[in-house]
Amino acid sequence: MAFDDQEIKTANEELEKRIIKDRADWVEKIKFVVADTKDMRKLTGCQVQMLSYRQTLVDKMSEFKATIYKRNGSWDRYFKTLYRDYSLNYDIKLSGSEKAQFIKADLSALKVQIKLLENHIEFYQECIRTLDNLAFAIRNRIKLNDDEF
């Protein structure tokens, strides 16, 4: 199991592009649902769409969390391998903390990937909060309309 820093950097660039596109898509979807709350006739559709979007986000979050678990496992395995390599095959005798710093530098691309995934999960969590707040807004809008009649 050889560590390929360049491969991970390339994967990070691709991941970042996908994340940017995914965020833009979700921002648009949520904007449309919010805009539809202005029309009383569309509120039922908004509720259905909001719940559907919420579940989709929960599913996506779960997938991203599973990916993070896998990446953390890879990070641990690479750390162990590199620690052994720095202990046995490096020209200069390093202390434990120096080895750890070298390894963290070597594995920085993998750590960036993990942070990108964690940050995107936080984005999904904020989208879910927005949708939850929208559910209350829809309920209040319906109540206000009922009170008018």
C-alpha positions in Angstrom: 0.0 0.0 0.0 2.1 2.9 -1.3 1.0 6.4 -0.5 0.5 8.6 -3.6 0.4 12.2 -2.6 -0.1 13.4 -6.2 -3.1 11.1 -6.7 -4.7 12.4 -3.6 -4.1 16.0 -4.7 -5.7 15.3 -8.0 -8.7 13.6 -6.3 -9.0 16.7 -4.0 -9.2 19.0 -7.0 -11.9 16.9 -8.5 -13.7 16.6 -5.1 -13.6 20.4 -4.7 -15.2 20.9 -8.1 -17.9 18.5 -7.3 -18.6 20.1 -3.9 -18.8 23.6 -5.5 -21.3 22.3 -8.0 -23.3 20.4 -5.4 -23.5 23.5 -3.2 -24.7 25.7 -6.0 -27.4 23.1 -6.9 -28.6 22.9 -3.3 -28.6 26.7 -2.9 -30.9 26.9 -6.0 -33.2 24.2 -4.8 -33.7 25.8 -1.4 -34.2 29.2 -3.0 -37.0 27.8 -5.2 -38.8 26.2 -2.2 -38.5 29.4 -0.2 -39.8 31.5 -3.1 -42.8 29.1 -3.4 -43.8 29.8 0.2 -45.1 33.2 -1.0 -48.1 31.5 -2.8 -50.6 29.8 -0.5 -51.6 27.4 -3.3 -48.0 26.1 -3.5 -47.5 25.5 0.3 -48.5 21.8 0.1 -46.0 21.2 -2.7 -43.4 23.2 -0.6 -43.9 20.9 2.3 -43.5 17.8 0.2 -40.5 19.2 -1.6 -38.9 20.3 1.7 -39.3 16.9 3.3 -37.9 15.2 0.2 -34.9 17.6 0.1 -34.3 17.1 3.8 -34.2 13.3 3.4 -31.9 13.5 0.4 -29.5 15.7 2.4 -29.6 13.2 5.4 -28.7 10.4 3.0 -25.9 12.4 1.4 -24.5 13.3 4.8 -24.5 9.7 5.7 -22.5 8.8 2.6 -20.0 11.6 3.2 -19.6 10.4 6.9 -18.9 6.9 5.7 -16.2 8.3 3.3 -14.6 10.2 6.1 -14.4 7.1 8.2 -12.7 5.3 5.3 -10.3 8.2 4.8 -9.5 8.4 8.5 -8.7 4.7 8.4 -6.4 5.2 5.4 -4.7 8.1 7.3 -4.1 5.8 10.3 -2.6 3.1 8.1 -0.4 5.5 6.2 0.7 7.1 9.4 1.8 3.7 10.8 3.6 2.8 7.6 5.4 6.1 7.4 6.3 6.1 11.1 8.0 2.8 10.7 9.7 4.0 7.5 11.0 7.2 9.3 12.1 5.0 12.2 14.0 2.4 10.2 14.9 3.9 6.8 15.5 7.6 7.3 19.1 8.9 7.2 18.7 11.2 10.2 17.6 10.0 13.6 14.3 11.7 14.4 12.5 12.1 17.7 8.9 10.8 18.0 7.5 14.3 17.6 9.7 15.1 14.6 8.5 11.9 12.9 4.9 12.8 13.6 5.5 16.3 12.1 7.1 14.8 9.0 4.3 12.3 8.6 1.6 15.0 9.0 3.3 17.0 6.3 3.5 13.9 4.1 -0.2 13.2 4.6 -1.4 16.8 4.4 -3.3 16.1 1.1 -5.2 13.3 2.7 -6.0 15.6 5.7 -7.2 18.3 3.3 -9.6 15.7 1.7 -11.0 14.8 5.1 -11.5 18.5 5.9 -13.2 19.1 2.6 -15.7 16.3 3.3 -16.3 17.5 6.9 -16.9 21.0 5.7 -19.4 19.8 3.1 -21.2 17.8 5.8 -21.5 21.1 7.8 -23.0 22.7 4.7 -25.6 19.9 4.5 -26.4 20.4 8.2 -27.0 24.1 7.6 -29.2 23.2 4.6 -31.2 20.9 6.9 -31.6 23.6 9.5 -32.8 26.0 6.8 -35.4 23.4 5.7 -36.5 22.7 9.3 -37.0 26.5 9.8 -38.9 26.6 6.5 -41.2 23.9 7.9 -42.0 26.2 10.8 -42.4 29.1 8.4 -44.9 27.2 6.3 -46.9 26.1 9.4 -47.0 29.7 10.6 -48.0 30.9 7.1 -50.9 28.5 7.0 -52.0 29.5 10.5 -51.9 33.2 9.6 -54.0 32.4 6.5 -56.5 30.4 8.6 -56.7 33.3 11.1 -57.6 35.7 8.3 -60.7 33.8 7.3 
